[in-house]
Amino acid sequence: FSWCMCVHCSVIKVPIDFVSSAPMTLDPNTAHPCLVLSNDLTSVRYISDKQPLPDNQERFDICECVLGSEGFNSGMHFWEVEVKESECWSLGVTTELNQRKGRGFFMTDVWCVKYDPYRLLGSGFPIEEHIVCVRVDLDYDGGTVSFSDPITNTHLHTFTTTFTDVIFPFFCNLDELNLIK
């Protein structure tokens, strides 16, 4: 996974007064040991050998995932992820309390889309074609998380629910991803 700023993916514009677009960083304490984060915590890539990292409670141990460093309990937020270098990925949001140990992460409290032609990842709304970038729009109070392709301005999927816990962005990848915003 690798996350970087990319002007090409910033097509959809929304009023700053209503939506938080603060730069997102990744939480190194949650990263699976096969994920290498960049020094600025905006990029992540997969390696085949596990790094010798502490097995703290927050860290994923089976699913190759990492959480964003900031959780949300109100408001509207968005971020964009460059996925063009990845042949297999899943991204979306999950609750702060969702389990990260074992294989149960995708069983509950995960709202995500995935491109998974090899059927290696957990559940999620399948994206059938390889795309360049994914935009995630979280409306905590409205209870929606929407996914779109900002390059083509194409809606991919929207989940509707009632959020009651703190919600964190999450990213799973078996190659490289780039965080754009």
Salt bridges, closest charged atoms under 4 A:
ASP55 OD1 - LYS101 NZ 2.60
GLU80 OE2 - ARG135 NH1 3.63
ASP116 OD2 - LYS114 NZ 3.95
ASP137 OD2 - ARG135 NE 2.82
